[in-house]
């Protein structure tokens, strides 16, 4: 079920490369990578999980409320991360020319479905 949602997000996002459901402990729950792309999605997720946990903790410490989303734009990849709860997040990686807004929308609208299955 998780892979199906990840595939839906990636395949319906122009420029989508990969999707990942991961715990903040760095352990992946599931992933999907488009056939034509070669990306070490687990490595990306593990590295970004540390950053996202730091952002989450900083937002709470600053009393800004719970962090919901983090985006990281690099020269060759853009990664949008949606925090699901205190334990898990979903991420989609896309090409810099990809549809960033669509990725955000799909992550936001699919998050409740994933959360329901994680509980």
Residue pairs with C-beta under 8 A, 6 or more apart in sequence:
1 117
2 21
2 29
2 30
2 114
2 117
3 30
3 31
3 32
5 19
5 21
5 110
5 113
5 114
6 19
6 20
6 21
6 30
6 31
6 32
6 90
6 92
7 19
7 32
8 106
8 110
9 16
9 19
9 90
9 92
9 103
9 106
9 107
9 110
10 16
10 17
10 18
10 19
10 32
10 33
10 34
10 92
11 34
12 102
12 106
13 92
13 94
13 98
13 99
13 102
13 103
13 106
14 94
14 98
14 99
14 102
15 94
15 95
15 96
15 97
15 98
15 99
16 34
16 92
16 93
16 94
16 98
16 103
17 33
17 34
17 37
17 39
17 77
17 93
17 94
17 95
17 98
18 31
18 32
18 33
18 34
18 37
18 39
18 41
18 44
18 92
18 93
19 31
19 32
19 41
19 90
19 91
19 92
19 93
20 28
20 30
20 31
20 32
20 41
20 42
20 44
20 45
20 90
20 91
20 92
20 93
21 28
21 29
21 30
21 31
21 88
21 89
21 90
21 114
22 28
22 29
22 45
22 46
22 49
22 88
22 89
22 90
22 91
23 29
23 49
23 87
23 88
24 49
24 52
24 53
24 56
24 86
24 87
24 88
24 89
25 49
25 87
26 45
26 46
26 49
26 50
28 41
28 42
28 45
29 88
29 118
31 41
31 42
31 45
33 39
33 41
39 77
39 93
41 93
44 77
44 79
44 91
44 93
45 91
48 70
48 72
48 79
48 81
48 91
49 89
51 70
51 72
52 67
52 70
52 81
52 83
52 89
55 67
55 70
56 66
56 67
56 83
59 65
59 66
59 67
60 66
60 67
66 83
67 83
68 82
68 83
69 80
69 81
69 82
69 83
69 104
69 107
69 108
70 80
70 81
70 83
71 78
71 79
71 80
71 81
71 100
71 104
72 78
72 79
72 81
73 96
75 96
76 95
76 96
77 93
77 94
77 95
77 96
78 93
78 94
78 95
78 96
78 98
78 100
79 91
79 92
79 93
79 94
80 91
80 92
80 94
80 100
80 103
80 104
80 107
81 89
81 90
81 91
82 89
82 90
82 91
82 104
82 107
82 108
82 111
83 89
84 90
84 111
84 114
84 115
84 118
85 115
85 118
87 118
88 114
88 118
90 107
90 110
90 111
90 114
92 103
92 106
92 107
94 100
94 103
